[in-house]
Amino acid sequence: MSSPQTPLASQCPLCNQPNQCAMAQGLPAAQCWCMHGTLSTEALASLAPQERGQRCICPSCGLVPQVAPDAPPL
């Protein structure tokens, strides 16, 4: 995210729910949820061009689901 002052910076551009972005809350980027998980390339690709680099997606939209090692294939 380029600037925490972007309008609606704390809302996910995909679902409009709180995005839990550390930078939007004035915290260091290293504290953001996105620095500690695997982001979905599909979710990132679905962002409108004008939204890229403006506001962050939320964990519900952005995290790749973790599958248990013994789970059957989907």
C-alpha positions as CSV (number, residue, x, y, z in Angstrom):
1,M,0.0,0.0,0.0
2,S,1.5,3.3,-1.0
3,S,-0.2,5.7,1.4
4,P,-2.2,5.3,4.6
5,Q,-4.1,8.5,3.8
6,T,-6.0,7.0,0.8
7,P,-9.7,7.2,1.2
8,L,-11.2,4.0,2.6
9,A,-7.6,2.7,3.2
10,S,-8.9,0.5,6.0
11,Q,-11.4,-1.3,3.8
12,C,-10.7,-4.2,1.5
13,P,-11.4,-3.3,-2.2
14,L,-12.8,-6.7,-2.9
15,C,-15.3,-7.2,-0.1
16,N,-15.4,-3.7,1.6
17,Q,-14.8,-5.3,5.0
18,P,-12.0,-4.0,7.3
19,N,-8.7,-5.1,5.7
20,Q,-6.6,-5.2,9.0
21,C,-3.8,-3.3,7.3
22,A,-1.1,-2.2,9.7
23,M,-0.1,0.8,7.6
24,A,-3.6,2.1,7.4
25,Q,-3.6,2.0,11.2
26,G,-0.3,4.0,11.3
27,L,1.8,0.9,12.2
28,P,4.9,-0.4,10.6
29,A,4.4,-2.6,7.5
30,A,6.2,-5.4,9.3
31,Q,3.3,-5.7,11.7
32,C,0.7,-6.3,8.9
33,W,-1.0,-9.7,8.5
34,C,0.1,-9.8,4.8
35,M,3.8,-10.1,5.9
36,H,3.1,-13.4,7.7
37,G,1.1,-15.5,5.2
38,T,0.9,-16.6,1.6
39,L,-1.1,-14.2,-0.5
40,S,-3.5,-15.4,-3.2
41,T,-2.2,-14.4,-6.6
42,E,-5.8,-14.8,-7.9
43,A,-7.1,-12.3,-5.4
44,L,-4.3,-9.8,-6.2
45,A,-5.0,-10.2,-9.9
46,S,-8.7,-9.5,-9.4
47,L,-8.0,-6.0,-8.2
48,A,-9.0,-3.2,-10.5
49,P,-5.9,-1.4,-11.9
50,Q,-6.8,1.8,-10.1
51,E,-6.9,-0.1,-6.7
52,R,-3.4,-1.6,-7.0
53,G,-1.1,0.0,-4.6
54,Q,-3.8,2.1,-3.1
55,R,-5.4,-0.1,-0.4
56,C,-4.9,-3.6,0.9
57,I,-7.1,-6.6,0.6
58,C,-8.3,-8.3,3.8
59,P,-7.0,-11.7,5.1
60,S,-10.3,-13.4,4.2
61,C,-9.9,-12.4,0.5
62,G,-6.1,-12.5,0.4
63,L,-4.8,-15.5,2.3
64,V,-4.3,-18.8,0.5
65,P,-6.2,-21.4,2.5
66,Q,-3.9,-23.8,4.4
67,V,-4.7,-27.4,3.9
68,A,-3.8,-30.0,6.6
69,P,-1.2,-32.5,5.4
70,D,-3.5,-35.4,5.9
71,A,-6.5,-33.8,4.2
72,P,-7.9,-35.5,1.1
73,P,-7.4,-33.5,-2.2
74,L,-10.3,-31.2,-3.1
